[in-house]
Amino acid sequence: MFDEQEQVIRYKWDSWTGSGYRLRFDADDVAHNYHVEDCSNHVVVDDYGCADLDEALLVLNRFFSVDTPAERSRISRWLPQERLQ
């Protein structure tokens, strides 16, 4: 689920407890533009900095099964093209 206000995609998200995973893009962090955040009770308990989208999808795939081509296509709809590199 894409959250326009926070500019993140949420996975396995429970909105009542604020728990699940978030994928966000951080243009200011040049070494780790993508971040996979493991959240529990509205708190980020782990933050996996990733150099590119492929690495971020690999991290998500550790927690649950991700259809990488489908997810890449879905993400491309909300990220500008230059960020997908």
N, C-alpha and C positions, 0 to 999 in steps of 0.2 A: 504494500500500500504506500503510495507516494503522499508525503505530507508537504504541501506547497508552502505553508508558513515556515516550517523548519528546514525546508529543502533537503529532506532525507527520504529514503525508501525504507519502509519498515517490513521486517520479516518475522513470522511466528510471533506477532505482536499481540499482547493482551493489554488493551488500553486502560482497563480498570486498575491493573497493578503497575503499568508502565514497564512491563518486562518483555524482552525479546531482543531482536537484533536490528541495528540500523546501519544503513550504508549512506555515507555522506561524502561530498566532494569538498576539499579544502584547498582553494587556490593559493593561499598564503604558505602552506606547507609544501615546498617544492619537492622535497625528498619523498613525501608520503601524501600525494594528492587525495587518495581515497582512504577512508577510515571505516572499518567495520567495528561497530560498538556493540558490546554485549551489555544489555541493561537489565537491572533488577530493581524493582520498586522505585522507578524514576531516577535511578542513579547509574551512571556508566561504571561498570565494574571492570571491564577490560576494553582496551582500545587497540585495535590492530591496524597500524599504519601500513598502507600498501602503496607501492610505486605506481601501479597502473590498475586498470579495471580488471584485467585478467587475474592478477594476484588477489584482488578483493573478492572476486568470484570463487577462487580456490579456497580462501579463508571461509567464506560462507558455506562452501561445500563440505567443510569439515564438520559443521554443526548439523546440516540437513542436506538432502539431495537438491541440487540446483541444476536446472536445464540451462547450461551456460549459453548456447546460441539464442535461446528464447529470451533469457534474462538480459543479455547484451542488447538485443533488439528493443526490449521494453525500456531499458535504461536510456537508450539513445533518443527516446522521445522527450525526455526532460533535461538531458545534458546537451549543451552546445557541442557541435562536432569536434572542435579543437580539444575538448576535455576528454574525448574518448580515446585519444592516442596513447 
